[in-house]
Amino acid sequence: MAIILIVMIVLPFAFKGKISQIVQKQAEKRLLAKVTFTDLSLNLFSNFPNITASLSNLTVVGIDSFAMDTLIYADNIKLAIDFNKLILSKGVSVKKIEFIGPRVLAKVLPSGKANWDIVKPDTVKHTEGDTSVMHFKLEKLILSHANIVYDDQQGKMKAEIKDCSGNLSGDLSSDKTVLSTKFDISAVSFAKGGIPFLNNAVIKVNMEMDADMKSNTYTFRSNRLQLNAMDLSFNGYVQLPDKSTTRMNLAVNTDKVTFKQFLSLIPAIYMKDFKSLETSGTLKLAASVKGNMTAVGYPAFDVTVEVNKGEFQYPSLPKSVNDININAHIFSKGGTLDNMVVDVPLFHFNMSGNPFDLTVCVKKLISDPDINGSMKGLLNLNTISQIYPLDKSTNLKGQIYADVSAAGRLSYLSKKQYGKFKADGNLTVTGIKYKSANLPDVTIKEARMNFTPKCIKLTAFSMMVGKNDIQATGDLNNILAWYMKNDALSGSLNVTSNYLNINDLMKGSGSETATKKDSIPMTAFSIPKNLNLSLNVSGKKVLFNKLVMDNVRANLLLKDGRATFKNLSANALGGSIGANGYYEAINPDKPQVAFGLNLKQVSFSQTFTTFSMAKSLAPIFENVEGNGSMSFNFSTTMNKNLDPNLKALSGSGLLQSNNVRISNVKILDVLASALKDNSLKTIYPKDLKISFKINDGKINTSPFDVNAGNLKLNLSGSTGLDKTIDYVVKVTLPQNLVMGGINNFQGTITGTFSNPKINIQLTSIAKQAATGAANQLLQKVTGKNIQQTVTNTKETVTAKAEVIRAQAKAAGDNLILEAETQSNALVNKANNPIVKAGAQIAANKLKSEAQKKAAALNEEAENKIKQLSK
């Protein structure tokens, strides 16, 4: 027994490499996807006598259009493999698969291309003894805590399944078998065309089907589907004759469905004390589906709902919703969904003594919706708390009165044939107040809409969200086509506000404390593409991020997924700002902005603390006091928290100011230390004018002048995102520092803002010294002596020769002595270290030139002697 146990433990290791290799090769050979897993382990205990292979962290990622999408990820996948075939080298035969914690994203692009279509055509024939083959002879499929998203962008459908666990069992390798399936799903949501049909519905499935694997026909035996509290069963079959067709003939057994179970389809009712809910009334429900579903067509279907004298009430509350009468019929003869008819001739209920009636009939839903409907009644929200058990933190008040009717085809409206379309009535909302723990208080003081065939006239609208107020009037056009066919909603509105904190709305919090601490990040938002709205906006005080604006005026156009700002003006940052530009977020993770800003006499310090971009691109602003003006055109992308991507930023601008104080800047401290002039630590530039361009993560400035104390600086260069600096500085000295011909010098400023490095180019100072003070001193000392030597050489040659030599030597010695004296004085007078370094070079040059001139005097004397001898 011990030997058998040891063999069962050790033997799997002999096949680990083989199975891992087969799995990887089969994935590469059969799939148009990248398949990875971190580990493969084997054991003989879990599914004895089969061997169990466990793949950890399995990932299947698409290619090409789906290279960024993970089709499947699973924490672990367990495969039960036929041990006998494996040991006999007959390939890998999989009998059971268990997915643990899988996450599936099934996506269909607008073109119709699906990301699960990853199986390569099987053109390779395998022999029975081919050891590289993986066969699937499944007897059981298990899911544990699966999460599945189906996103059909072509069909405009989206479904989401959360926390699905269950199993499917049966001999899937047989021609005929009985399939048993049992699944529990915590939440299912489904929407089509933006209309939610299911919202977090709880589903339980327990079914048995006769499966004919050759014809792909599955006939229902005993079965039960529980949708929230509603129990359903099916009669009939589903057949898959080919890859693109699903044939159905199903009837839903609804004999035991009650009105209370039907109410469970309303999420708010099902999720709130549903067991205690008391109901009365009768329900008739029938549903059937018959025909083929293909990529372009749907089967015929028929759904009928009748409710007679329905009523529901929570025992703990004093009032009920009664006199519920519904007659609804949704049907289609099959084919395109354009054949579907939604007919609700009766939908009536009474809430707290106020009757409400709704009728609607819609035909040609896809091609040209033909609508005939009406709505009339009063919804008194003041009584909601007496009907429905609201949370203690929730308060709802107000009234909604509707008296609206519409009839006609949507094409009449698109063709502006308003005389053929009937639309009449009004909708009035007054005193709406909604308060909850997780949202800011919402108050709609008043909203009045008049309906005409051409448009909806918003004659009054006044709303409060927290402390934010919004008022609006104007016209909205094409609202039915926008709602039913996703056409563009157009219109023109005048929007005003006394106080609007956009941060509250974007962060979902009305707390000013949260806004000031910036504890809740703003998130990017998309502008719906089906909007074409023109808004004239004005606000007395508007807050966005850290920017506070007063007396805001702007024209805002929402169109094609873009918000375009025109002629925005406001008082802000201690001055005024103007802007034109746009924001769009076709990809919400990567919004794009482009703006032209015109800032006039704004505070540098306020600009620095308000804009994070200024902190990154111009950290010197932190230590600048005063006001300035700037024109700035830029474009960049942003992240989902609306932070700009500075590496992608490009732009240009002009900064001007004549009222600036700059201090506590490391560059100035280093410059003041180098020149031993503490006045340079705080400077007051006048007539500052800086032209700049931004690209590749750098601000490049054209040459500009700055008066720093008595110095005149000319700078040009760049500042990087990493706070590096690379500037050329030209310094012009004041008159009191000019000596030895030195009046300017050049250098570089490199390093970073926190650790700058200044390098003065002394070679330029040396050139000035060579052509400046040295030549002047030489001329002063030697000019008269040379002339005197020449005029006194007319006596005898012998006598004069000695005199000439003596005078030349005396002049040379005097020149060298004078140069030494002048050199020492030049160096001693230079207190500034930069000037002192230049003075030393000039002094050395002066002494060197004096020695050369003394030698030249001696040579000149000898030439004179030779001339006298002749």
Secondary structure, DSSP 8 states (H G I E B T S, - for coil): -HHHHHHHHHHHHHHHHHHHHHHHHHHHHHBSSEEE-SEEEEESSTTTTSEEEEEEEEEEE--GGGTT-EEEEEEEEEEEE-HHHHHTTS-EEEEEEEEEEEEEEEEE-TTS-BTT--B--------TT-TT-EEEEEEEEEEEEEEEEEEETTTTEEEEEEEEEEEEES-TTSSEEEEEEEEEEEEEEEEETTEEEEEEEEEEEEEEEEEETTTTEEEEEEEEEEETTEEEEEEEEEEEEETTEEEEEEEEE-TT--HHHHHTTSHHHHTTTGGG-EEEEEEEEEEEEEEEE-SS-B-EEEEEEEEEEEEEE-TTSS--EEEEEEEEEEEE-SBSGGG-EEEEEEEEEEETTEEEEEEEEEESTTTS-EEEEEEEEEEEGGGGGGTS---TT-EEEEEEEEEEEEEEEHHHHHTT-GGGSEEEEEEEEEEEEEE-SSS--EEEEEEEEEE-SSEEEEEEEEEEETTEEEEEEEEEE-HHHHHHH---EEEEEEEEES-EEHHHHHHT---HHHHHHT-S--------TTEEEEEEEEEEEEEETTEEEEEEEEEEEEETTEEEEEEEEEEETTEEEEEEEEEE-SSTTS-EEEEEEEEEEEEHHHHHHH-HHHHHH-GGGGGEEEEEEEEEEEEEEB-TT--B-GGG-EEEEEEEEEEEEE-S-HHHHHHHHHHT-GGGGSB---SEEEEEEEETTEEEEEEEEEEETTEEEEEEEEEETTSBEEEEEEEE--GGG-BTTB-EEEEEEEEBSSSEEEEE-HHHHHHHHHHTHHHHHHHHHHHHHHHHHHHT--S-HHHHHHHHHHHHHHHHHHHHHHHHHHHHHHHHH--SHHHHHHHHHHHHHHHHHHHHHHHHHHHHHHHHHHHHH-
